[in-house]
Amino acid sequence: MPQFQVDDMTCKHCEATITKAIQEVDTQAKITIDLNTHKVEIVSDKPASLFANSITEAGYTPLVVGH
């Protein structure tokens, strides 16, 4: 279960953009986003690196904090 710290995610628009980026990798992924702590948790069998790349391409800076 990949977890990311995305400090440059600051608003609902950011949340929507990151959600879309994650769903481009896995449409069935379960996504939990906490804007207050800037944490993104993904339940998926896809590798964390795919999600990190997609979030980066969306314009954000994800830091893997767990998987």
N, C-alpha and C positions, 0 to 999 in steps of 0.2 A: 504494500500500500504506500505509494509515493506521497511524501509530504514536502511542501515547499514553503519557504519564507519569501514573500514577494513584497519587499518594502515599498516599491513604487506603485503598488495597488492601493489607491486611496479613496475610491468612490464606487457607486453602483455601476457606473459606466465601465470602469476598470473590471469590476466583477463580471459583468456581462461579456466583455471582450475575452477575458481569461477563460470563462466557461465555454465560450464558442471555440477557442483554441484547443481546449481539452477534448471537446466533443468531435473535433476534426480528426483526432487521433483514435478515439474510442467513443462511439455514439452511445454505448451502454454504460459508460463510466458513471459511478456515483461520486458526486463532487460536493465537498463541504468547504465553504469559504467563510473565513472570519475576517471581516474588514478591520476590526479593532486591533487584532494581533497580526494582521497581514499574512495569515496562514491559509494554505490551500492543501486540502487532503483529498486524495483520489483513490477510489476503490476500483481497481482494474488489474487485469493480468498482463497488460502491456508494460514494457520497461519504462522506468522513470525518465530515461534519457529522451525518449520520444516526446513526452509531455514537456520536459524542459526546453527542448528545441522549439516546440510549437508555441509555448508561452513567450520565449525569446523573440520568435518571429512576429508575435503580436505586439512587440514593443516593450516588454517588461523584463525584469531581471530576477529570475527565480533562483533560489539557493536551496538545494536539497537539504532537508533537515531530518529526514527519516524515510525508510522504505520497507 
